Structure formats: structure tokens, C-alpha cells
Amino acid sequence: MYFSLAATTLLFSIVTSSVLPAADPPQPIVNSTPPAASPEASVHKVMNISGIGCENLAFRANGVILATTAFPSALLYYIDPLSIRPPILLHNFTSLATTSGITELAPDMFYVVGSGDDGPHNIYSVNMRPFLALPNGSVVVPPVIHEIGSIPSAVELNGMTHLHKSDNFVLNADTLLGCVWKFAVVTGKSNLVIQDITMQGPPNQTSFAAFGINGVRTQNNTLFYTNSGKESMYKMPVGFLFDIFVRCYNPETKPSADHFSRKSSTKIAPPPATPR
């Protein structure tokens, strides 16, 4: 794995523009024997929104789901998992074609990425703190939504995550460039922070088969990500220093990542992120 790092100082200076391979290989996340399903596990259909293709989900502290949409247009929905309220359309991003990644960086402060058919890729803040809706789904006070910037060099942004709740930046997966972008939510500035072969899609493919890194989540300073075209899931240990993504570097180590493949007989460990 290698990183493009901005110059910063934290008792010392890091200044680099070169491509640096990652340090020691990440630890495996695969099991040789598929885990048995928990007897308590169950799946329930909580809502059906006809004609809507949900893309990514985030959860409020009360369990309510915020869902972005891939089609027919760029929407943001409020979904009550207890079905007390009907689905509520929170916002229609009329200038965009789709909404994709979403993450919560502070309590009830969410960030959403959306794009037009040919770009740009814009980042929006969604403040749910003043939101108020009646049991019948009528919105009394809508969320406060602002466009805060864009990632002009991105090609196809999808999943979004963050390292810590105290951070002032989010991480965005670029499924066609095979990389992760850092976007500062205060300044609106962005830079490429991770690019690795495990994030790239299969060569000589088109459409969805060419997709690489897609869904992203973090837990305990570890980045988990799926690769749609390779039908695999990977994890990468990461460190946190000041406000940038860094790792220890070893020039003798080749980039590598542990992964789980749908085509293999192994199964991934339980998901790293648990809804509140």
C-alpha cells in the first residue's frame, strides 16, 4: 500500500511525494471453517420503497436509517426500522444523478457524497439535529443540508467512512481509480491518501465488472473494504497521526493485503461495524 501525504509537523516533519510501499503484511481475516449461523440471528424486512435503489446506509443513535440512492435519482431517505413512520424523503439532490457514500462524523451530523452523470463529485453536510417529523411522516422541520465542496480529480466515488468521531475529515472510496480520498469537511480540501492494487478492479472489464474498491468501513484503526470486481473483501491496518492517514514504511516490503473471496470456501469474520 502506498500513500500521498501532505507535509505536516508533529514533533517532526513528514514531507513526501514519492510512492512508498506498505510495511508488514496485514493479518488475515479469514476462517478456514465457515462459522455456524447464530440461533438468535434473524432477518426482517423493515421497509419497501418501490422503484428506489438504495446504495449506502448510515444509522442515527436511535436506530433510524439514513439511506442514499443509486436510482432513479439522487435522494436521501429516512427509514424507521420499527415501521412506526413511513419512509420519509429527506432531500432530493436535483443537480445530481446519484447519492452514494454516507457517514456520521459527529452526533447527528452526517456527510453524503453525490455525483452527476459526468461529475463533479460533491460532498454535502446533513445536520439531523433540528429534524422533526410527525408519526404520519410529515416533516415539520427538515434537516439542514449544505454543499461543502467537491473532489474534482475523483472518477467514481462510492463508499464513505471515517477513522474517529473527533476527526474533521472523511474517507471516500474511488471504485474506478482504485484509491481512497481524504476530504476535509471544514476546509473542503481533498487529497489522495491510499492507492493499492487490491483496490483496483479487474483489467479489461467494463461497467460494473470493472469496479474495484466499493464499500468501506473502519474499526480499531483498521480499514475494511470490498472489491466488487474481484468479489473480495480486504482489511488494512492503519495508524493515526495528527490529521493524516499514515503507516510505517518498509522499502523492502511489497504491497499486499489479506482478503476474503466469495469464490473460496472461507468466510469472513463478523462485520467490523455494528449499528448503534
JOCORHU-V625780 format. One record per backbone hydrogen bond with DSSP energy under -1.0 kcal/mol. CO is the residue of the C=O (numbers start at 1). NH is the residue of the N-H. Records with the same first field share a line. If there is no record, write none. Layout:
CO=NH  NH
This chain:
2=195
8=14
12=10
14=8
29=269
38=41
49=52
53=70
56=68
58=66
60=63
64=60
65=79
66=58
67=77
68=55
69=99
71=53
73=75
74=93
76=90  91
77=67
78=88
79=65
80=83
88=78
91=76
92=94
93=96
98=115
101=113
103=111
106=109
108=128
109=105  106
110=126
111=103
112=124
113=100
114=122
115=97  98
116=119
121=151
122=114
123=148  149
124=112
125=146
126=110
127=144
132=140  141
134=137
138=134
141=132
144=127
146=125
149=123
151=154
156=175
158=101
159=173
161=171
164=167
168=185
170=183
171=161
172=181
173=158
174=178  179
175=212
179=174
180=193  194
181=172
182=191
183=170
184=188
189=184
191=182
194=180
195=2
196=199
197=200
199=213
206=209
207=210
208=211
211=229
212=228
214=159
215=226
217=224
221=238
222=219
223=236
224=217
225=234
226=214
227=232
231=262
232=227
233=260
234=225
236=223
239=246
241=244
244=241
246=239
250=253
258=235
260=233
261=264
267=31
